[in-house]
Amino acid sequence: MLIRLFGYLVCILCSSAIMSLPETELGTTVYYTLLVFINLFIFFCVVTILNLNERVKKLEKINRE
């Protein structure tokens, strides 16, 4: 749960950093596109880490038995 909250915090920080960049006509579209891709990338990384942690815990539980 802590990892998930950390992932959301990183998403928010990346979003605010990209939004604080100066706006131009073409730049606005590029910034929004980057924003979406960075947030999706971070989200999938967090989900992958959580899934790997769950699998490791299951394997450790099986090995104990």
N, C-alpha and C positions, 0 to 999 in steps of 0.2 A: 504494500500500500504506500509506503514511503517512497519507493522508486517511482510509482505512478504519479504521486504529487510532485516529485522532482521533475519528471518529464513534462508535466503541465506547466511548471514554473519556467522551464527552459523554453517551451513554446511561446509563452507570453513574453519573455525577455527578447527572444528573436523577433517576434512580431513588432514589439515596440521599437527595437533597434532599426528595423527596416522602415517602419513608418516615420521615423525621425529623419530619414535621409531627405535631401531637397527634392522637390517635385518638379518635373518637367512634363511635357505632353507625352513623350514616349516613355519617360522614366516611370510614370505612375503605373502604366500597364506592366512594365518589367518588374517593378517592386511588388505589385500584387501577385504576379505569377511566382516570383521567388518566395514570397510569403507563404503561399499555398504549398509549394513543393517542400520548403524547409519544414513546415509544420507536419506535413504528411510523413516526411522522412523521419523526423524525431518521434512521431507517434508510432510508426512501425518498428523503430528501434526499441522503444520502451516496451511495446507489446512482445517483441521477440525476446527481450531480456526477461520479462515476466514469465513467458512460457518456458524458457530454458531453466529458470529457477524452480518452477513447479516440477519439471521433469527430473531435475537433480534431486529434489526432495523426495519424489516418489522412488527413485532408484536407491537412495540412501535408506529409505524405509524398507524396501525389499531386501537389501543387503543385510540389514540388521536381523531380519527374520530368518 
